[in-house]
Amino acid sequence: MDVEKKVESFEPINVDEEYELHKNEAWWDLATKGWFSHAGSKTDAWLTSAAAQVGQVMLTLPHALALTGIRVGVPLIVIYTLISMWTVHLLNALYLEYKVKRVKSGEWFARDGKTKRKSSQYFEVMGGTCGQWMQWFTLVLTVLNLMGNGTAQIVAGAANTYSINPVLTKRGWTYVWGALSLLMTLIPTFRDFRLLNVIAIAGTGFTAVYIWAASAVHGFPAGAANLAPYDMQSFFTGANVFLWAYGGHGVTFEIIDAMWSPSKYDIVYPLSYLFTFTIATPHSILVQLSRPALNLAQDNVYGVLPKDGWLVASIIIMLIHQIVAYALYVTPIFFMWEKLIGTHEKPNYIRLPSRLPVALLLWFIAIAFPFYGLINSIIGALTGSMVSFILPAFAYNLYYMFSPQRRASAPKQPPSWTGGWYPVLFFNCLLVLYYFVFGFCIGGWASIKTLVDKIHVLGLFVDCYQCKKKG
């Protein structure tokens, strides 16, 4: 019984050692330093999390809400948001365990005893806590998840540009945006995003306000709130987008790793989600209430709203955000690639150009599969459900459930409001079961079937998917 209590002889390692170097800096110091590098405050983590969550998801969420229906879709969004915050807490706890292990083994710091040897990533944390088999399984899932997210940014950028300038087809604009995405290989780490994150978040805030206003001006026809999904396949296709939108945990460890105080990320993350929820959910409801028929037909909200100067301004701003979001999603893949080919600890003039093969591959995938909303749905079902919900709960239970000693010495104990370890472990089991059945299995079936139907009708390398007919 005593082993479940706090172990007084346990000597904890300071997991927030970098914070000691910055704790006396005033807000002005943080505001004037690190706009292009070395940004590791809690505010920077908030900016990165918020910028990674919103963006093109704002453009496809209204359609997803049309597929699920407002009456079911909105409660589902709220539930997924709360559970997402919980699974980030679980990942944060595993990260701290991993860091403590590596510090004790002498693998965390370089020879100077101060510099971190290399970035810590999802698959490495899982391997360091749950074993090598979990490391390789997680590696495959996170690569697929992040590649899908990166590809979605290119496809969305092309679709949005086409909507205001159809001088090229969507595929033609995909060539352009794929080329621009190559420039994002030049951002070294997650501590170099501060300025880009601020620009991206300002853009999404403007877009949210614009969509609210455009929906309100249009008016709300009677009965829009009562529309329900017309079949099970559509419902789960829409629900999968919620999984992807409110479960972008593929970049969690890179954000934590860039913080001066990594133990505080599970406090920072919910604050970023309050922002995400505020700007992404209300506008989806308003679009569905104002234009239900168009919203069901178009998986990008820009295909629903009237073309005017405000829409063009919103699209331009969102295009800037999407290129930033692309960089946020694919930088972890760049890290993996660098470690594979041995350039991760090389100087930037060697390291950064070595990323180009990954960027070229994502560009090719975006050209081959321009199904914007479906990409989001499939990512949510097959990889988002695993990476953001199933794996965190499963790995946490696997590491702690059968070891009272690990529970007693855990760097991050369960919050007091949970009632302790046993309720937490039981709840995690329920999460694994639910998301495996309804997210991975049923949701995966719905999304893949929808994608196969689209390919059967349209084929691959579609020249202009969901373009408006002329005349």
C-alpha positions in Angstrom: 0.0 0.0 0.0 2.8 2.4 0.9 4.4 2.1 -2.5 1.3 3.9 -4.0 2.0 6.9 -1.9 4.7 9.5 -2.6 8.1 8.1 -2.2 10.1 10.5 0.0 13.5 9.0 -0.9 12.9 9.5 -4.7 15.2 12.2 -6.0 13.5 13.8 -9.0 15.5 15.2 -11.9 14.7 18.8 -12.8 13.0 18.3 -16.1 12.6 22.1 -16.6 16.3 22.9 -16.2 16.3 25.3 -19.2 13.6 27.5 -17.5 16.2 28.5 -14.8 18.1 30.4 -17.5 15.0 32.4 -18.5 12.8 32.7 -15.4 14.0 36.2 -14.6 13.3 37.6 -18.1 10.4 40.1 -18.2 7.6 39.9 -20.8 9.5 42.6 -22.8 12.5 40.4 -23.1 10.4 37.6 -24.4 8.7 39.9 -26.8 11.9 41.3 -28.3 13.9 38.1 -28.5 13.5 35.0 -30.4 11.3 36.2 -33.3 13.4 34.1 -35.7 15.1 31.6 -33.3 15.4 30.3 -29.8 11.7 30.8 -28.8 10.9 28.3 -26.1 8.5 30.1 -23.6 5.1 28.8 -22.7 3.7 31.5 -24.9 5.6 30.2 -27.9 4.3 26.7 -27.2 0.8 28.1 -27.1 1.4 29.9 -30.4 2.7 26.8 -32.1 -0.1 24.6 -30.8 -2.8 27.0 -31.9 -1.2 27.5 -35.3 -0.9 23.8 -35.9 -4.5 23.1 -34.9 -6.3 25.8 -36.9 -5.9 26.7 -40.5 -7.3 24.5 -43.3 -9.3 22.7 -40.7 -11.5 25.8 -40.4 -12.3 25.4 -44.1 -13.4 21.8 -44.0 -15.1 21.7 -40.6 -18.4 23.3 -41.8 -18.7 20.4 -44.4 -18.0 17.8 -41.7 -20.7 19.3 -39.5 -23.1 19.0 -42.5 -22.2 15.3 -42.7 -22.8 14.6 -39.1 -25.7 17.1 -38.4 -25.5 19.9 -35.9 -27.4 18.2 -33.1 -24.8 15.3 -33.0 -21.8 17.0 -34.4 -21.5 19.9 -31.9 -21.6 17.7 -28.8 -19.1 15.3 -30.6 -16.7 18.2 -31.2 -16.9 19.2 -27.5 -16.2 15.7 -26.3 -13.3 15.2 -28.7 -11.8 18.5 -27.6 -11.9 17.5 -23.9 -10.5 14.1 -24.5 -7.8 15.5 -26.7 -6.7 17.7 -23.8 -6.6 14.6 -21.6 -4.5 12.5 -24.0 -2.0 15.4 -24.3 -1.6 15.1 -20.5 -0.8 11.4 -20.9 1.8 12.2 -23.6 3.3 14.9 -21.5 3.7 12.4 -18.6 5.4 9.8 -20.9 7.7 12.5 -22.3 8.9 13.4 -18.8 9.5 9.7 -18.0 11.5 9.4 -21.2 13.6 12.5 -20.4 14.4 11.3 -16.9 15.6 8.0 -18.2 17.8 9.6 -20.8 19.2 12.1 -18.4 20.1 9.3 -15.9 21.7 7.3 -18.7 23.8 10.2 -19.9 22.1 10.3 -23.4 20.2 13.6 -23.0 23.0 16.1 -23.2 25.9 16.5 -25.5 29.5 16.5 -24.2 29.2 20.0 -22.8 26.6 18.8 -20.3 24.2 21.5 -21.3 23.2 21.2 -25.0 20.5 18.7 -25.8 21.9 16.0 -28.0 19.0 15.8 -30.5 15.2 16.4 -30.8 12.8 14.0 -29.0 10.0 12.6 -31.1 6.8 10.6 -30.7 8.3 7.2 -31.8 11.4 7.7 -29.6 9.3 8.5 -26.5 7.2 5.4 -27.1 10.2 3.3 -27.6 12.0 4.6 -24.6 9.0 3.9 -22.3 7.2 0.9 -23.9 9.7 -1.0 -25.9 11.1 -1.2 -29.4 8.0 -2.8 -30.9 6.0 0.2 -29.9 8.7 2.5 -31.3 8.4 1.1 -34.8 4.6 0.8 -34.7 4.4 4.5 -33.7 6.9 5.5 -36.3 4.8 4.2 -39.1 1.6 5.8 -37.8 3.2 9.2 -37.1 4.8 9.3 -40.5 1.5 8.6 -42.3 -0.3 11.1 -40.1 2.1 13.9 -40.7 2.5 13.2 -44.4 -1.3 13.3 -44.7 -1.4 16.6 -42.8 1.4 18.1 -44.9 -0.3 16.9 -48.1 -3.6 18.4 -47.1 -1.9 21.9 -46.7 -0.7 21.8 -50.3 -4.1 20.6 -51.7 -5.9 23.2 -49.6 -3.6 26.0 -50.8 -4.2 25.0 -54.4 -7.9 24.8 -54.0 -8.1 28.2 -52.3 -5.9 29.9 -54.9 -8.1 28.4 -57.6 -11.2 29.9 -56.1 -9.9 33.4 -56.5 -7.8 33.0 -59.6 -8.8 30.2 -62.0 -6.1 31.0 -64.5 -4.7 27.6 -63.6 -6.6 24.4 -62.7 -6.4 23.2 -59.2 -3.7 20.7 -60.3 -1.8 23.6 -61.8 -1.9 25.5 -58.5 -0.8 22.3 -56.8 2.4 22.5 -58.8 2.9 26.1 -57.6 2.1 25.4 -53.9 4.3 22.3 -54.0 7.2 24.4 -55.2 6.6 27.0 -52.5 6.5 24.3 -49.8 10.1 23.4 -50.6 11.1 26.7 -49.0 9.8 25.4 -45.6 12.7 23.0 -45.5 14.8 26.0 -44.4 13.2 26.4 -41.0 15.6 24.5 -38.6 13.5 23.7 -35.5 10.3 24.4 -33.6 12.0 27.3 -31.8 12.2 29.2 -35.1 8.4 29.7 -35.7 7.4 32.6 -33.5 6.9 35.2 -36.1 5.3 32.8 -38.5 2.9 31.6 -35.8 1.8 35.1 -34.9 1.1 35.8 -38.6 -0.8 32.6 -39.0 -3.0 33.0 -35.9 -3.8 36.6 -36.8 -5.0 35.3 -40.2 -7.2 32.6 -38.8 -8.8 35.1 -36.4 -9.6 37.4 -39.3 -11.1 34.5 -41.3 -13.3 33.4 -38.4 -14.8 36.9 -38.0 -15.3 37.2 -41.7 -17.2 33.9 -42.0 -19.3 34.8 -39.0 -20.3 38.1 -40.6 -20.9 36.5 -44.1 -23.2 33.9 -42.6 -25.1 36.4 -40.5 -25.7 38.8 -43.4 -27.0 35.9 -45.6 -29.6 34.9 -43.0 -30.7 31.5 -41.7 -33.4 29.4 -43.5 -35.8 27.5 -41.3 -35.0 23.9 -40.5 -31.3 23.9 -41.1 -30.5 22.9 -37.5 -32.7 19.8 -37.8 -30.9 18.3 -40.8 -29.4 14.9 -40.0 -26.8 12.8 -41.8 -28.3 10.9 -44.7 -26.4 7.7 -44.2 -23.9 6.1 -41.8 -21.0 6.4 -44.2 -21.4 10.2 -44.4 -21.7 10.5 -40.6 -18.5 8.7 -39.9 -16.7 10.5 -42.7 -17.6 13.8 -41.0 -16.8 12.5 -37.5 -13.3 11.5 -38.8 -12.6 15.2 -39.6 -13.4 16.0 -36.0 -10.8 13.4 -35.0 -8.2 15.0 -37.2 -9.1 18.6 -36.3 -9.2 18.1 -32.5 -6.4 15.6 -32.3 -3.3 16.9 -34.0 -0.9 15.1 -31.5 1.7 14.2 -34.2 3.7 17.3 -33.4 3.2 17.2 -29.6 6.6 16.0 -28.6 8.4 18.4 -30.9 6.5 21.3 -29.3 7.2 20.0 -25.7 10.8 19.4 -26.6 11.2 23.0 -27.7 9.9 24.4 -24.4 12.1 25.7 -21.6 9.6 24.2 -19.1 8.3 21.0 -20.8 6.4 19.8 -17.7 3.9 22.7 -18.2 2.7 21.7 -21.7 -0.4 20.0 -20.5 -1.4 23.4 -19.1 -0.5 25.3 -22.2 -2.3 23.0 -24.6 -5.8 23.4 -23.2 -5.4 27.2 -23.5 -4.5 26.8 -27.2 -7.6 24.6 -27.7 -9.8 27.3 -26.2 -8.6 29.5 -29.0 -9.0 26.8 -31.6 -12.5 25.9 -30.4 -13.6 29.5 -30.3 -12.7 30.3 -33.9 -13.4 27.0 -35.5 -16.7 25.7 -34.1 -19.0 28.7 -34.1 -18.2 29.6 -37.8 -19.0 25.9 -38.8 -22.4 26.1 -37.1 -23.2 29.5 -38.7 -22.2 28.3 -42.2 -24.4 25.2 -41.8 -27.3 27.2 -40.6 -27.0 29.8 -43.4 -26.2 27.6 -46.4 -27.0 24.0 -45.6 -27.4 22.7 -49.2 -24.2 24.3 -50.5 -22.3 23.3 -47.4 -23.2 19.6 -47.8 -21.9 19.7 -51.5 -18.6 21.5 -50.9 -15.9 20.3 -48.6 -14.1 23.7 -48.6 -16.1 26.6 -47.1 -14.7 28.9 -49.7 -16.8 27.1 -52.3 -19.9 28.0 -50.2 -19.3 31.7 -49.6 -20.0 34.4 -52.2 -17.0 35.7 -54.0 -16.2 39.3 -53.0 -13.3 41.4 -51.7 -13.6 40.1 -48.1 -13.4 36.5 -49.3 -10.3 37.2 -51.5 -8.6 38.9 -48.5 -9.5 35.9 -46.3 -8.1 33.4 -48.8 -4.8 35.3 -49.2 -4.4 35.4 -45.4 -5.3 31.7 -45.1 -2.8 30.8 -47.8 -0.1 32.3 -45.6 -1.3 30.3 -42.7 -1.4 27.1 -44.7 2.3 27.3 -45.7 3.1 27.8 -42.0 1.0 24.9 -41.0 2.7 22.8 -43.7 6.0 23.5 -42.1 4.7 22.7 -38.6 3.4 19.3 -39.7 6.3 18.2 -41.9 9.2 19.4 -39.7 9.0 16.2 -37.5 9.2 14.1 -40.7 12.3 16.1 -41.7 13.8 15.3 -38.3 13.1 11.6 -38.8 14.6 11.7 -42.3 17.7 13.5 -41.0 18.2 10.9 -38.3 17.8 8.1 -40.9 20.5 9.5 -43.3 22.7 10.9 -40.6 22.4 14.7 -41.1 20.4 15.5 -37.9 23.4 16.7 -36.0 25.2 18.2 -38.9 25.5 22.0 -39.6 22.4 23.6 -41.2 24.0 24.0 -44.6 24.1 20.2 -44.8 21.1 19.4 -42.7 18.4 21.6 -44.3 19.0 20.7 -48.0 19.0 17.0 -47.1 15.2 17.4 -46.4 14.3 18.0 -50.1 13.5 14.4 -51.0 10.7 14.4 -48.3 9.2 17.6 -49.5 9.3 16.4 -53.1 7.4 13.2 -52.2 4.7 15.1 -50.4 4.3 17.4 -53.4 3.8 14.3 -55.7 1.2 12.8 -53.3 -0.8 16.1 -53.3 -0.9 16.0 -57.1 -2.1 12.4 -57.1 -4.8 12.7 -54.4 -6.5 16.2 -54.5 -9.5 15.1 -52.5 -9.1 17.7 -49.8 -11.9 16.9 -47.3 -11.4 13.1 -47.8 -7.7 13.4 -47.0 -8.6 15.0 -43.7 -11.2 12.3 -43.0 -8.9 9.4 -43.7 -6.1 11.0 -41.7 -8.5 11.3 -38.8 -9.8 7.7 -39.0 -6.7 5.7 -39.7 -3.9 7.7 -38.1 -5.4 10.5 -36.1 -7.5 8.1 -33.9 -4.3 6.1 -33.2 -1.8 8.9 -32.7 -4.0 11.3 -30.8 -6.3 9.0 -28.8 -5.5 5.3 -28.8 -1.7 5.3 -28.5 -1.5 7.8 -25.6 -4.0 6.0 -23.5 -2.6 2.5 -24.4 1.0 3.4 -23.8 0.3 5.2 -20.6 -1.5 2.2 -19.2 1.1 -0.2 -20.5 3.9 1.7 -18.7 2.1 2.4 -15.4 -0.6 -0.2 -14.9 1.6 -3.1 -13.8 4.2 -1.3 -11.9 3.4 0.4 -8.5 7.0 1.6 -8.4 6.6 3.5 -11.6 3.4 5.0 -10.5 4.9 6.1 -7.2 8.0 7.8 -8.8 6.2 9.2 -11.8 7.4 12.8 -12.6 3.8 13.8 -13.4 1.2 12.3 -11.1 -2.5 12.2 -12.1 -4.4 15.4 -11.3 -6.1 15.4 -7.9 -9.6 15.7 -9.5 -9.2 12.3 -11.3 -9.4 10.4 -8.0 -5.9 8.7 -8.4 -4.3 6.1 -10.6 -7.0 3.5 -10.8 -9.8 5.7 -12.2 -7.3 7.1 -14.7 -6.2 3.7 -15.9 -9.8 2.5 -16.2 -10.8 5.5 -18.2 -7.9 5.1 -20.5 -9.1 1.5 -21.3 -12.5 2.9 -22.2 -10.9 5.4 -24.5 -8.8 2.8 -26.3 -11.9 0.6 -26.9 -14.1 3.5 -28.1 -11.7 5.0 -30.5 -10.6 1.7 -31.9 -14.1 0.7 -32.7 -15.7 3.9 -33.8 -12.7 5.9 -35.0 -10.2 3.4 -36.5 -12.5 0.6 -37.6 -15.9 2.1 -38.6 -14.5 5.5 -39.3 -11.7 4.0 -41.4 -14.2 2.0 -43.4 -16.4 5.0 -44.1 -13.5 7.2 -45.3 -11.8 4.6 -47.4 -15.0 3.6 -49.1 -15.7 7.3 -49.9 -12.2 7.7 -51.3 -12.6 4.6 -53.4 -15.9 5.9 -54.7 -14.3 9.2 -55.7 -11.3 7.5 -57.5 -13.7 5.1 -59.3 -15.6 8.1 -60.7 -12.9 10.6 -61.2 -9.6 8.6 -61.3 -6.2 9.7 -60.0 -4.4 13.0 -60.8 -7.7 14.8 -61.1 -7.3 18.0 -63.1 -10.0 20.0 -61.2 -11.7 18.2 -58.3 -15.0 19.9 -57.2 -14.6 22.8 -59.6 -17.6 24.9 -60.4 -19.1 24.3 -63.8 -18.8 27.1 -66.3 -21.8 28.6 -68.0 
